[in-house]
Amino acid sequence: MPTNNKPIPKLQKAPQPPLPYPGAAPDSDRAQRPPLAQAPGTDEELVPGDRVEGRGIFGKPNDEFGTVKQANEEDAVVKWDDDGRKRLPQSQLKKV
């Protein structure tokens, strides 16, 4: 059985791409930044009778207010002040 006594060559370090402007953070630093904060209101447990405000895209208030009729860990049925009931994920609601 033949043996190979040649040393294994080491890989060269890959070159970093140029920075878009002087003083910019290198890609290796940007990858280590903390994740975005969790949407507001997601850690509050809703119970029937709670007043809530509707949340739109990116947690922006949409000026709709209502009362929780039913709730579980993920969803809540809300009776809105100006119209009927609607089931929404709790991440789209904020307790007021």
C-alpha positions in Angstrom: 0.0 0.0 0.0 1.6 3.3 -1.1 1.9 6.1 1.4 1.8 9.8 0.5 4.4 11.7 2.5 3.7 15.0 0.9 2.7 17.7 3.4 -0.8 19.1 3.1 -0.7 22.7 1.9 -2.4 25.2 4.1 -5.3 27.3 2.7 -4.6 30.9 2.2 -6.9 33.4 4.0 -9.6 34.7 1.7 -9.2 38.4 0.9 -11.8 40.7 2.4 -13.9 42.8 -0.1 -13.1 46.5 -0.1 -15.1 48.7 2.2 -17.8 50.8 0.6 -16.4 54.0 2.2 -13.6 54.9 4.6 -14.4 54.0 8.2 -17.1 51.5 7.3 -17.5 48.4 9.4 -16.0 45.3 7.8 -18.4 42.5 6.8 -16.9 40.3 9.6 -17.9 42.9 12.2 -21.4 43.5 10.8 -22.2 39.8 11.1 -21.8 39.9 14.8 -24.3 42.7 15.6 -27.2 41.7 17.9 -30.5 40.8 16.4 -33.3 43.3 16.1 -35.5 43.8 19.2 -38.7 41.8 19.5 -41.9 43.5 18.5 -43.5 45.4 21.4 -46.4 43.8 23.2 -45.4 40.2 22.4 -44.5 39.2 26.0 -47.8 40.3 27.6 -50.4 37.5 28.0 -53.8 38.6 27.0 -56.9 37.5 28.9 -60.6 38.1 28.1 -61.7 41.6 29.0 -58.3 43.2 28.2 -58.4 46.4 26.1 -56.0 46.2 23.1 -54.7 48.4 20.3 -54.2 47.0 16.9 -50.7 46.9 15.4 -49.9 47.1 11.7 -46.7 46.5 9.8 -43.6 46.7 11.9 -45.6 47.2 15.1 -46.9 50.6 14.1 -50.3 51.4 15.8 -53.2 51.5 13.5 -55.6 53.4 15.8 -58.0 50.5 16.2 -59.1 49.7 19.8 -61.0 46.7 21.0 -61.7 44.2 23.8 -60.3 40.6 24.0 -63.1 38.0 23.9 -61.0 34.9 23.8 -57.2 34.3 23.9 -54.7 31.5 23.8 -50.8 31.5 23.6 -50.8 32.6 20.0 -54.1 34.2 19.0 -56.8 36.4 20.4 -60.4 37.1 19.3 -61.0 40.8 19.5 -64.3 42.7 19.4 -63.3 46.0 17.8 -65.0 49.2 18.9 -66.1 50.2 15.4 -66.9 46.8 13.8 -67.1 43.0 14.4 -64.8 40.4 15.8 -61.5 39.4 14.2 -58.9 36.7 15.2 -55.4 38.1 15.1 -51.9 36.8 16.3 -51.0 38.3 19.6 -47.9 39.9 18.1 -50.3 42.3 16.2 -51.9 43.4 19.5 -50.7 45.7 22.3 -52.4 45.7 25.7 -53.4 49.3 26.7 
